[in-house]
Structure formats: C-alpha cells, structure tokens
Amino acid sequence: MRIVEIREKTVPISSPIRNAYIDFSKMTISLVAVVTDVIRDGKPVIGYGFNSNGRYGQGTLMRERFIPRVLEAEADTLIDEHGDNLDPHKIWAAMFRNEKPGGHGERSVAMGTIDMAVWDAVAKIAGKPLFQLLADRYGNGEPNRKVFVYAAGGYYYPGQDHEKLKDEMRGYLDRGYTVVKKKIGGASLDEDLRRIDSILSVLGDGQKLAVDANGRFDLDTAIRYAKALSQYDLFWYEEAGDPLDFELQATLRNYYDKPMATGENLFSMQDARNLIRHGGMRADRDWLQFDCALSYGLVEYLRTLDMLHQHGWSASRCIPHGGHQMSLNIAAGLGLGGNESYPDLFQPYGGFPDGVKVENGHITMPDLPGIGFEGKADLIAEMRKIAG
C-alpha cells in the first residue's frame, strides 16, 4: 500500500466581493489529489483536498517541499500499525521533516490541503464516511450527524444597497438557515449600523445575526464598535482586531460582555494555545474558528482539540471557518459546535453534497465514503480533472 502520486492545481475562485481587509478579485486555491495504489471497484482510491478561501493557492510550496518528502519516504513508514491503511500522522511527520518550528502562515496552508486529501483517502480505504472514522478512532463511535451551520454572507458588493442586502439575507433564511453573518469595518460605523438594522428587520424569532470585522480594527475602533454593537443581541462579534493581537482581544472583553469569535487566522496549535492563554476568551460564551484546511490539517487540529480540553474548553465551542465538507465531518465526528457555510460564494468548493438541505439551521450528514466530495457533482467534476 502506497501513495503513487500527489497532484496539485491552482484554480481561481475570484469574485467582486470584499470584506474590511481584502477583495477577492484575484483569489485562488490549491486543489490536490492523493493517488494511492489501493483498488476499490476496479479503480484506484484517490483522496481530494483544497484550501479554504482567504488564503491563496500554495502549489509552489507543495511541489518544492511537501509532496517530494511524502513520495520519497519508504512506503512502509507511512502505513498504520495494522498495515491496512495509510497513517495521516506519519504522512504529516514526513511532510514536516526538516522544517523549523514557528512561521506558520503559508506552510500551514500547503500542508493542511494535502492533509485533507490524505484523510479523504484514508476514510475511503476504510470504507467509511470520515465523520464515522473520526468517531470510531477519537470518540465513542457515535457521531452527531446533525450539524449546525450558519450562512456567511453580507460582503460589500459594488452597487449593493440595503434592499439587495435584505434580499440576500432573506434568501439564506428561506433556505433554512437561522444564523446569518455580515461584514463590518468596510464602511463607516454609522453605515455599518444601518446595514445591521436592515438585516435585523428581516429576521424572525429564533434567528440571529453575526458580524465579522476580519481583523480590521485597532483597539480604539474595536471598542467603539463594541459599545455600539452592545445594543443588539448578536450571535457574535468576530475578529475585531489583528488575529495575533491577543492583548486587544483580552481588553475588548471589558467593553463587550456578549459572545465574541476569533481564530480563523491562527494556523497552529501553538498560536491557538496563545489565544487561550492570553486572549481573554471566555469558555462559557465565546467561539473559536480554527480552520484545519489552513492550519496544518486535521492532524494538527486534533492537537488543538487536546489543548483546548486541557484548558477547560469544550470542542462544542469550535465553529470552524471555511465552509467546507472537511470541517463538517470533523464537527459530526468530534463534537464541534457547527460549521460555517457559504451558500452562494466560492463555488463549487463550498456547500454540501447534492440533496442535503438546511433545516432549522442544521444539516444531516449523508452516508458517503471519505469526506463526501463524490456526492457534490460540480465539485467532484473539477477534482477529477486533476486526477487523470
């Protein structure tokens, strides 16, 4: 049993949208295929992966460092102790060989993308959905197939007025979402508050709004927004300042006693641990958004979950960024609090397998082998283009 080939292709996910920090007009991602010599139904098992939006494709790093290390390793050093499957932890260690600690920004994305494809292959070889494999290996064997999802939208669009913004949010609510999200910090505080009021006017009972500043604010601005946002009952106030400014985050809790969220731009267990140690996050109300596809993959995410447990945090306080099926499987298999969703953006990479519907803010995981990419026709068609 061995990995025969690892292929990468950088593909565009460009869009005219913007948040408070970046626009997506030139955004790319890496699409990866891990080809094995294991045969199922007459065909080789292939695992697929891609990195989340917001960080560009990392094909150069993959081709120059991480893919060669895996392919150069002796095949038997990448097999699990039972000898009947690949071992993601050993493959991760092979990728990280000769790498110094620290400096997680782009390297973590490259490794996280390959790691996703490895886990897809491992679950397919085992003949299980990834969420079931995770529940079997790291839980009690009983996944929670019903997963909370929220609709991430509310970007700043060229020419978008308040009526179009309300129409966007109505579209998410009509599809079964109960929590929607909008961007803040890309306009004045007064305009952002008017946008919030417009969205709240279309929300009904049991429906909530989250807001996301994408790390735009300095401390004074973050506090001004915190005071203004306190008048609302928001689902959360997300990433007010620079993701590594733990002092800002810790200070902000003195001005905002309602739920906050951050973590999507922290790319290692060590950085996540520093947030928990120094960021003033509150385990009874705040949310953690670490995204395995950007942060060295599920192997590292398991370390992060262990760290959180040691610090008194429940995995149920994690709602990952990214809107991809990998995090859906982790949520179902390891008891996370839910997952982000992009109903209309970054397609075909976001969303759910065909036929999966949002009902009262939740989806139910279908029985598909691996991560379940084969259940999403437009996505698997793109993935198979690079698998040959």
N, C-alpha and C positions, 0 to 999 in steps of 0.2 A: 504494500500500500504506500503510495507516494503522491506528492504533488508534481504533476507533469509540467505545468506551465502556469504563470501568473501574467495576465494581460491587463493593461490599463489604457483607457482612452479618456482624454479631457473633452468634455462636452459643454456647450453653453446652456445656461438657464437664465438668460438675460430678460430683463423686464424694466419698464419705465418707472417702477415704484421706487420710493426712497423712505428711509427712516430718518431719525435725527442725526445719524452719523454718516451713512453711505447711501449711494444709489446702487441699483442692481443692473445697470445698463450693460456692463461687461462681465457679469458674474459667470463663473464656470464651476464645474465639479469634476471630480475624477470618478469614473466608472471602472470597476475592477471585476475580473473573472478569475477564480482559482480553479484550475482544471486538474482533476485527480484521475488516477488510473482505476478507480472503483467503478464497476459497471452496474447500473440499475436499469432494468427494462431495455437492455441492449445498448444503452448509451452511457458515456462517462458521467459521473457525478460532477457538477460544476457549481461552485458557490459564488454568489454575486454580492457586491457591496458598492456603496457610494458614500461620499462625504456630505454632510449637511450643508445647506445654504449659508451664506455669510462668510465662508472661508473658501478661497479659490482652490481649483484642482491642484494636486500635488504630484503629477506624473513624473517630474524630473527627480524628485527625492525618491520616489518609489523605484524608478528604473536604475538609478545610480547606486542606491544603498540597500533598500529593504527587500526588494524582490530577489536580487542576486544572493543575498545571505540565506534566504529560505531555500532557494534552488540549489545552492552549494552545500547545504547541510546533508549529512548522511540520512537517508530516508528513515532508518530505524530510530533515529534520535528525535523524530517528530511524531512518533506513534504513542498512543496512550498505553497505560500499564497492562491493559487487557489484550493489546495487539490487534484490536478490531476496529480502530478508528484513529483519526488524526487527533493530536492533542493541542488545542489552541494555546495553552500556556507555554508549551515547548516551542511552538512556532513563534509566539510573541518573543520569547527569550532569544531565539535565533535572529529575529529582526533587530533586537536591541543590542546585539553583540557589538562591542567596540564603540558604544555611544556613551558620552559623559552624562551625568545627571544634570537636571536643570535645563532651561531653554526649551520650553515645551511647545511653543507657538505653532510651527508648521510641521515639524517632525511628528507631533502627536496626531495630526490630521492624516498624514500619509499612512502611519501605522494603524490608526483607527479604521481606515477604509479597508485595508487588507484584512484586518481582524474581523470585520463584519462578514466579508466573503468567506473567511475560514469557518466561522460559526455556522453560516448557511450550509456549507459543505458538510460539516460535522453532523448537524441535525439531519440532513438528507441521508447521509450514510447510516445513521441510526434509525432512519425511517420514522422520524417523529417531527411534529412541529417544534420549533425552537423553544417556545414557551413551555412545552411539556418536558423537554430535555432539561431545561433550567430548573423546573420544579422538582424533577427527579434527582438532579445532582446536588442542588443547593437549598432546596426547600423540603416540604413534606410530601411531595409528589402530587399535590393538589393545586394546580394553577387557578388563578382567578381570571376566568376567560372574559369577564365583563370589565372593560377598561374605560375609565373616564377620559374624555377628550374635549379639548376646547378649540374654538376656531380663532386662529391667528390671522388678523387682517388689519384694517384701519390704517394702512400705509398712506403716505402722502402721494397722491396721484396728480399729474398735470391736469388742471381744469376741474378737479373734483370739488363740487360744492357740498353743502350739508345734506341736501336731498339725496344725492348719489351715495353719500356716506351712510345715510339711514337705509337706503335700498340695499347696500352691501350687507349691512348687519341683519336686516330682515331676511335676506337670503340664507344666512347661516342659521338663524332661528327656525326658519321654515324647514331646514334640513335636519332639525333635531338637536342642534347644539343649545346648551343652556348657559354657557360662558363664552363671551366673545372678547377679543382684545384689539386695542387700537394703539397706535404710536403717539407719543408725545415728545416734545422737545424740538420738533422740526418747524414749529411756528411759535408765535408769542404765547405767553401763559394765558392771556385773555382769549386768544383764538383756540387754544387747546381746550380751555374750559367750555367754550361754546360748542366745540366738537363733542366733548363728553356729554354735555346737556342734550345735544341732538340724539346721540346714541341712547342715552337713558330714556328718552321719550318713546322709544320703540321697544324697550324691554318690558317684559311682564313679570308676574310673580314667579319667584324661583330662578330668575335669570339675572346674570351679573356681568359686569364689565371689568376687565383687567387693563392696565395701562403700562406701557413699556417705553422707557427713555433711551434705551440702547447705550447706556453709559455716557450720555452727552453732558451731564451737569457737573459743575463744580459744587462745592459744599453749599455755598450761599443759595445758588439756584435750586439745588435739590431740596433745601429747607423751604424755600418759597413755594415750590410745588407741593411739598409735603403738607404745609399749612393749608394751601388751597384745596388739596385733594381730600383733606380730612373731613370735609363737609359731605362726602359721598361714602356709600357703603360699597367699596370696590373689592373685587376678588383679590387683587394685589396691585402693588406699586413696584414695578420691575426695573432693575438695573439702573438706578438713578445716576450713579457715578461710574468712574473707571472701575472695571471689574477687579483690579488689583489694589484699589484704594480701600483697604479694609477699615481704616480709621474713619473715612467718610461714611461707610455703611454703618459702622458702630455708632457714630454720632447721630446719624439720621434717626435711629430708634428713639431718641429723646424727643423728636418732633413728630413722629408718626407711629401711633400705637396699633395701627391696623396691619394686616398682612403685607409683607414685602417679599420679593423674589429676586434671586440673582444666581449666578453660577454658570451660565451657558458659555462664557468665555474664560473659564478656568479649565485647563487642559491636562490636569494630572491629579492623582490622589493627594500629593503634597500641597498643591495650591488649594484644593478643596479643604484640606485639613487646616490650612492657614485661615481660610474664611471662617470655619467653625471656631477656631481658637481666638481669632482677633476681630471678626467682622460683626460681632454683636447680634448674630442671627438667633432667633427665638424658636426653639423646637416645638412650641405649642401653637404657633400660628404662621410662621414664615415657610417659604417654599424654596427648594433647591433645584436648579435647572441643568445640572451637568449632563452633557450630551456625549454618549460613548463614541459616536462617529467622529467627533472632533478631539477626543481625549484618550487616545491610545486604544480605544475599543473596549469590548466587554471584559477582557482580562483585567484591565485597569479599573473598570467600573466596579468589578467585584471587590477589589481592594478598597475602593472608595466607600462602598456599602459597609464593609467591615469596619472601616474607620468611623463612619457615622454611628454605627451600633456602639462602638467603644465610647463615643462621646454622648450617648443617650438620645440619639436621633433615630426615628423610625424611617424605614425605607418608604413608607407611605407619604412622607413629606417631600419626596422627589417627583417632580413632573418634568421630564427632560425636554429640552429644546430640540427642534429639528424636524418634527412631523413625519418621521419615517417608521417603517414597519419593524425595524430592529428594536427601537425603543418600545414599541407596542408589545413585542414579545417579551422584553425584559420586564415591562410593567405587569404583564399577565403571569409570568413565571416566577418573579421575585418579589411581588407585592408592592410595586411602586404606586404612587398616588394617581397616576394617569399619564397622559402624553399630549404634547402639542399637536395641532393639525392645521394644515394649510388647504382648505377646501378648494381654492381656485388658483393657487400660486405654485410655482416651481414644479409644474407637472412635466413628465409623468412620475416624478420621483417621490412626491408626497402622496398622502392619501392611503386608502385601504384597498384590499382585494375587491374585485368586482362583486357586486351584490351585497357587500357589507354596508349596512345603514347605521346612521347615528340615531339612537332612540333615547330621549330624555338625557342627553349629554353623554351617553355611553355607546361603545360598540362591543360586539361579541366576537371574539377571535374564532375564525374558521379552522377546520382541520386541514391544514396544508403542510406538506413537509418543508423543513427548513424555516426560513424567515417568512415564506409565503409569497415571494415575488411572482411565482408562476401563476398565481391567482389574479394578477393585475395585467391584463392583456397588453395595454400600451407600454407598460414598464418592461415586462419580460421581452417584448419585441425589441426594445432598444438594447437590453442586456445581451440578448442572443447574437446581436450584430458583432459584438467583440469576442464572442466565444468560438466563432468559426463553425 
